[in-house]
C-alpha cells in the first residue's frame, strides 16, 4: 500500500491542461499532429479509429498516452501507452513522438500494450523505436500474434504486478489475472467457433498525476456529453457519467485470481481516471477511486450474479500457444 497524497491535475496547480484535439482519423494525419499535456508528466494523442483498425467499424476515440519518468539519477525517459493506428505516408505519430522526446530530452524507453485487443499497431512502433522495450502481456497475444511476440524488442509480462523498474519511477503496471475471452467478442472478430483462452487486460497508475488508466476492454467510461454509436450502446450498455463493465469482452475462468487482482488495483491510491476511448478532455477528476471501488465491489464480494459476464472454464488450456493469427476485418 502506498501512502495517499493528493495529486493535482494541472488546473489545480494554477494553469490549465492543454486541450486535446483529434489529429488522426482512421490512420490518417489531420493537419498538425501533436501530443497535448493533460497532466503533470502526461501527454495525450487523441485519434478517431474504427474498432479492430477497421474502416467499416463504428468510429471511436482512441488515445495514446506518453508518461515522463525520472530514475534515481534524474535521467528522464518517455513511456508510451496504447499505440494508435499510424499514418506511414506522413510518418505520424512517430515524428510527433520524436519531437516531444527531443524537446524533453527524454528518449522513448518503453511501449506498453494495455490489453489483448490493442496490439494491431504495435509492430510498427517496435520498428519505429528499436531501442524501446515493447511490453505485452503473455497469454492471448502469444496465441494470436506470434509474429509480434517474436520481434527482437518485444517482451512478455506475466500476470500480476509487472515491470518493477517502472514502479520504482512511479508508473505501476498490473496484468489482471483470471479473465478469459468471451464468445461474443470472438464472433465480432470473425473467429466463429474458435476456442477461447485467457485474456489479460492491463491497468496502470501514474503516481505523479494520480491518474489511473483502465486498459484493455474490461470496463468503459461514458463521459457526460459524449455521443456513442448505436452499436456500442447496444453491446456495452454504457450509462452516461458512469463506469460500467463490458458484458461482451471477457468472462472469468479463475474467480480467486481475478479477485486478487481487483483488490491489488484498489490498493493503488489513484484519484483520476483516463479512459482510452473517452472523448476529448473527459477524464474523471477526483472521484475515480470511489467509482472504481463501487464497480469492483460485487467481484470482491463474489456476487457474480450481479456482474454482466459469466464464470466459465477455459477452452484452451492455460499456457498453451496455438500459433494462430489475429482475424481482423479491416
C-alpha positions as CSV (number, residue, x, y, z in Angstrom):
1,X,0.0,0.0,0.0
2,X,1.3,3.4,-0.9
3,X,0.8,6.5,1.2
4,X,-2.0,8.6,-0.1
5,X,-1.0,12.1,-1.3
6,X,-3.2,14.5,-3.2
7,X,-2.1,14.6,-6.8
8,X,-3.5,17.7,-8.6
9,X,-4.3,18.0,-12.2
10,X,-2.8,21.0,-14.0
11,X,-5.7,23.4,-13.4
12,X,-5.3,22.8,-9.6
13,X,-1.7,24.0,-9.9
14,X,-2.7,27.3,-11.3
15,X,-2.6,26.5,-15.0
16,X,-4.9,24.7,-17.4
17,X,-4.2,21.4,-19.2
18,X,-3.7,21.7,-22.9
19,X,-6.9,20.8,-24.8
20,X,-7.0,17.5,-26.6
21,X,-7.5,17.8,-30.4
22,X,-8.3,14.8,-32.6
23,X,-5.4,14.9,-35.0
24,X,-5.6,11.5,-36.7
25,X,-8.7,9.8,-38.2
26,X,-8.7,6.2,-39.4
27,X,-4.9,6.2,-39.5
28,X,-4.6,9.4,-41.5
29,X,-3.0,12.6,-40.1
30,X,-5.2,15.7,-39.9
31,X,-3.2,18.9,-40.0
32,X,-0.7,19.2,-37.1
33,X,-0.1,16.0,-35.2
34,X,1.0,16.8,-31.6
35,X,0.7,15.5,-28.1
36,X,-1.2,17.7,-25.6
37,X,0.0,17.8,-22.0
38,X,-3.1,16.9,-19.9
39,X,-1.5,16.4,-16.5
40,X,1.9,16.6,-14.8
41,X,4.3,14.5,-16.9
42,X,1.4,13.1,-19.0
43,X,0.8,13.8,-22.7
44,X,-2.1,12.6,-24.8
45,X,-2.6,12.0,-28.6
46,X,-6.3,11.7,-29.4
47,X,-7.4,9.9,-32.5
48,X,-10.5,8.5,-34.1
49,X,-10.4,4.9,-35.2
50,X,-12.6,2.0,-36.2
51,X,-12.7,-1.0,-33.8
52,X,-10.1,-3.5,-34.9
53,X,-8.5,-0.8,-37.0
54,X,-11.3,-1.3,-39.5
55,X,-12.7,1.4,-41.7
56,X,-16.1,-0.3,-41.6
57,X,-16.5,-0.5,-37.8
58,X,-18.1,2.2,-35.5
59,X,-15.7,5.1,-35.1
60,X,-14.5,5.6,-31.5
61,X,-12.0,7.9,-29.8
62,X,-8.7,6.2,-29.1
63,X,-5.8,7.9,-27.4
64,X,-2.2,7.2,-26.8
65,X,-0.6,8.4,-23.6
66,X,3.0,9.4,-23.0
67,X,4.4,9.4,-19.5
68,X,7.7,11.2,-18.5
69,X,9.5,9.3,-15.8
70,X,12.8,10.0,-13.9
71,X,15.1,7.4,-12.4
72,X,17.1,7.8,-9.3
73,X,19.9,9.7,-11.1
74,X,17.4,12.2,-12.6
75,X,17.6,10.8,-16.1
76,X,14.3,11.2,-18.0
77,X,12.6,8.8,-20.4
78,X,9.2,8.5,-22.1
79,X,6.8,5.6,-21.8
80,X,4.2,5.2,-24.4
81,X,0.9,3.5,-23.6
82,X,-1.6,2.3,-26.2
83,X,-0.3,2.7,-29.7
84,X,-2.7,4.2,-32.2
85,X,-3.1,3.5,-35.9
86,X,-0.1,5.1,-37.7
87,X,0.0,7.1,-40.9
88,X,3.0,5.7,-42.7
89,X,2.8,8.3,-45.5
90,X,3.4,11.2,-43.1
91,X,5.4,9.2,-40.5
92,X,2.9,10.1,-37.9
93,X,2.6,10.0,-35.0
94,X,6.2,8.8,-34.9
95,X,7.5,12.2,-35.8
96,X,5.3,13.9,-33.2
97,X,6.7,11.5,-30.6
98,X,10.3,12.1,-31.6
99,X,9.6,15.9,-31.4
100,X,8.3,15.6,-27.8
101,X,11.3,13.3,-27.0
102,X,13.8,15.8,-28.3
103,X,12.0,18.7,-26.5
104,X,12.1,17.0,-23.2
105,X,15.4,15.3,-23.7
106,X,13.6,12.1,-22.8
107,X,14.2,9.1,-25.1
108,X,11.4,6.6,-25.6
109,X,12.3,3.6,-23.5
110,X,9.1,1.6,-23.2
111,X,6.0,1.0,-25.3
112,X,3.2,-0.7,-23.3
113,X,0.2,-2.5,-24.5
114,X,-3.0,-2.1,-22.4
115,X,-4.8,-5.3,-23.5
116,X,-5.3,-8.1,-25.9
117,X,-7.4,-6.0,-28.4
118,X,-4.9,-3.1,-28.7
119,X,-2.0,-4.8,-30.4
120,X,-2.7,-4.3,-34.1
121,X,-0.3,-1.3,-34.5
122,X,2.4,-2.5,-32.1
123,X,4.8,-4.0,-34.7
124,X,5.0,-0.6,-36.4
125,X,6.1,1.1,-33.2
126,X,8.5,-1.7,-32.4
127,X,10.2,-0.9,-35.7
128,X,10.0,2.9,-35.3
129,X,11.6,2.8,-31.8
130,X,14.0,-0.2,-31.9
131,X,15.7,0.9,-28.7
132,X,12.5,0.8,-26.7
133,X,11.2,-2.3,-24.8
134,X,7.7,-3.1,-26.2
135,X,5.9,-4.9,-23.5
136,X,2.8,-7.1,-23.9
137,X,1.0,-9.5,-21.5
138,X,1.7,-13.2,-22.0
139,X,-1.2,-15.4,-22.9
140,X,-3.7,-14.3,-25.6
141,X,-1.2,-12.4,-27.8
142,X,1.2,-15.3,-27.8
143,X,-1.6,-17.4,-29.3
144,X,-2.9,-14.8,-31.7
145,X,0.1,-12.7,-32.8
146,X,3.2,-14.9,-32.5
147,X,5.0,-12.8,-35.2
148,X,4.7,-9.7,-32.9
149,X,5.9,-11.6,-29.8
150,X,8.9,-12.9,-31.8
151,X,10.3,-9.4,-32.6
152,X,13.6,-8.6,-31.0
153,X,12.5,-5.7,-28.8
154,X,9.1,-7.2,-27.7
155,X,8.9,-8.9,-24.3
156,X,6.2,-10.6,-22.3
157,X,4.8,-9.6,-19.0
158,X,3.5,-12.2,-16.6
159,X,0.2,-11.7,-14.8
160,X,0.2,-9.6,-11.6
161,X,2.5,-6.7,-10.9
162,X,4.8,-6.1,-13.8
163,X,7.9,-4.0,-14.7
164,X,9.1,-3.2,-11.2
165,X,11.7,-0.8,-12.7
166,X,8.8,1.4,-13.8
167,X,7.0,1.1,-10.5
168,X,10.1,2.4,-8.8
169,X,9.8,5.5,-11.0
170,X,6.1,6.0,-10.2
171,X,4.3,4.2,-13.0
172,X,2.7,1.0,-11.8
173,X,1.6,-1.8,-14.1
174,X,-0.7,-4.7,-13.3
175,X,-1.8,-7.5,-15.6
176,X,-5.2,-8.5,-14.4
177,X,-5.4,-12.3,-13.8
178,X,-8.3,-14.7,-14.1
179,X,-10.1,-13.4,-17.2
180,X,-10.7,-15.2,-20.5
181,X,-12.1,-14.3,-23.9
182,X,-15.8,-14.2,-24.3
183,X,-17.7,-15.7,-27.2
184,X,-19.4,-12.6,-28.5
185,X,-16.0,-10.7,-28.8
186,X,-14.7,-13.7,-30.8
187,X,-17.6,-13.6,-33.2
188,X,-17.1,-9.8,-33.6
189,X,-13.6,-10.7,-34.8
190,X,-15.0,-13.3,-37.2
191,X,-13.5,-16.1,-35.1
192,X,-16.7,-18.1,-35.2
193,X,-16.3,-21.4,-33.3
194,X,-12.8,-20.5,-32.1
195,X,-11.9,-22.0,-28.8
196,X,-11.3,-19.4,-26.1
197,X,-8.4,-18.9,-23.8
198,X,-7.0,-16.4,-21.3
199,X,-7.3,-12.7,-21.7
200,X,-5.1,-10.2,-20.0
201,X,-6.3,-6.6,-19.6
202,X,-3.5,-4.5,-18.2
203,X,-4.1,-1.4,-16.0
204,X,-1.8,1.5,-14.9
205,X,-1.4,4.0,-12.1
206,X,0.8,7.1,-12.5
207,X,1.7,8.5,-9.1
208,X,2.8,12.0,-10.1
209,X,-0.5,12.8,-11.7
210,X,-2.8,10.5,-9.7
211,X,-4.1,9.1,-13.0
212,X,-5.4,5.5,-13.4
213,X,-5.8,4.0,-16.9
214,X,-8.3,1.2,-17.2
215,X,-6.5,-0.6,-20.1
216,X,-7.9,-3.3,-22.2
217,X,-11.7,-3.5,-22.5
218,X,-12.7,-4.7,-19.1
219,X,-14.7,-1.6,-18.3
220,X,-15.7,1.6,-20.1
221,X,-16.4,5.2,-19.1
222,X,-19.1,7.0,-21.0
223,X,-18.3,10.7,-20.3
224,X,-21.2,13.1,-20.0
225,X,-21.9,14.8,-23.3
226,X,-20.1,12.2,-25.4
227,X,-22.0,10.6,-28.3
228,X,-21.8,6.9,-28.6
229,X,-22.5,4.9,-31.8
230,X,-25.8,2.9,-31.7
231,X,-23.9,-0.4,-31.8
232,X,-21.7,0.5,-28.9
233,X,-24.8,1.5,-26.8
234,X,-26.4,-1.8,-27.8
235,X,-23.5,-4.1,-27.0
236,X,-21.8,-2.4,-24.0
237,X,-24.9,-0.9,-22.4
238,X,-23.0,2.2,-21.1
239,X,-24.5,4.7,-18.7
240,X,-23.7,8.4,-19.2
241,X,-21.4,9.6,-16.5
242,X,-20.7,6.1,-15.2
243,X,-18.0,3.3,-15.4
244,X,-19.5,0.0,-16.5
245,X,-18.2,-3.5,-17.0
246,X,-18.1,-4.6,-20.6
247,X,-20.6,-7.5,-21.0
248,X,-19.0,-8.8,-24.2
249,X,-15.2,-8.8,-24.0
250,X,-14.3,-11.1,-21.1
251,X,-15.5,-13.9,-18.9
252,X,-13.9,-15.1,-15.6
253,X,-12.2,-18.5,-15.5
254,X,-10.5,-18.2,-12.1
255,X,-12.5,-16.2,-9.6
256,X,-9.9,-16.2,-6.8
257,X,-7.1,-14.9,-9.1
258,X,-9.5,-12.3,-10.6
259,X,-10.5,-11.1,-7.2
260,X,-6.8,-10.9,-6.0
261,X,-6.0,-8.6,-9.0
262,X,-9.1,-6.5,-8.3
263,X,-8.0,-6.0,-4.7
264,X,-4.5,-5.1,-5.8
265,X,-5.8,-2.4,-8.1
266,X,-7.9,-0.9,-5.2
267,X,-4.7,-0.8,-3.2
268,X,-3.5,1.9,-5.6
269,X,-4.4,5.4,-4.4
270,X,-5.3,6.9,-7.7
271,X,-7.7,9.9,-7.9
272,X,-8.3,10.5,-11.6
273,X,-9.1,8.2,-14.5
274,X,-8.4,8.5,-18.2
275,X,-10.3,6.1,-20.4
276,X,-8.6,5.4,-23.6
277,X,-11.9,5.6,-25.5
278,X,-13.5,8.6,-23.9
279,X,-14.0,11.8,-25.8
280,X,-11.7,14.8,-25.8
281,X,-10.9,16.4,-22.4
282,X,-13.1,13.9,-20.5
283,X,-11.1,12.5,-17.6
284,X,-12.7,11.6,-14.3
285,X,-11.3,14.0,-11.8
286,X,-11.0,13.4,-8.1
287,X,-13.5,10.6,-7.6
288,X,-12.1,7.8,-9.8
289,X,-11.1,5.5,-6.9
290,X,-14.5,5.8,-5.4
291,X,-16.2,4.9,-8.7
292,X,-13.8,2.0,-9.3
293,X,-14.4,0.6,-5.9
294,X,-18.2,0.7,-6.5
295,X,-17.7,-1.1,-9.8
296,X,-15.4,-3.8,-8.3
297,X,-17.2,-4.4,-5.0
298,X,-19.5,-7.1,-6.3
299,X,-16.5,-9.0,-7.6
300,X,-14.8,-8.7,-4.2
301,X,-18.0,-10.0,-2.6
302,X,-18.2,-12.9,-5.1
303,X,-21.6,-11.7,-6.2
304,X,-21.2,-13.0,-9.7
305,X,-24.9,-12.9,-10.5
306,X,-24.8,-9.1,-10.4
307,X,-22.0,-8.9,-12.9
308,X,-22.7,-8.9,-16.7
309,X,-20.3,-11.7,-17.5
310,X,-20.1,-15.4,-16.6
311,X,-17.7,-17.6,-14.7
312,X,-16.8,-20.5,-17.0
313,X,-13.9,-22.9,-17.8
314,X,-11.2,-22.2,-20.3
315,X,-11.4,-23.9,-23.7
316,X,-7.7,-23.5,-24.4
317,X,-5.5,-24.9,-21.6
318,X,-3.6,-22.2,-19.7
319,X,-0.1,-21.6,-21.1
320,X,-0.9,-23.3,-24.5
321,X,0.3,-21.4,-27.5
322,X,-1.8,-22.3,-30.5
323,X,0.2,-20.4,-33.2
324,X,-3.0,-18.8,-34.5
325,X,-3.3,-15.4,-36.0
326,X,-5.5,-12.4,-35.3
327,X,-8.5,-12.2,-37.6
328,X,-9.2,-8.5,-38.5
329,X,-11.9,-7.5,-40.8
330,X,-10.0,-4.4,-41.9
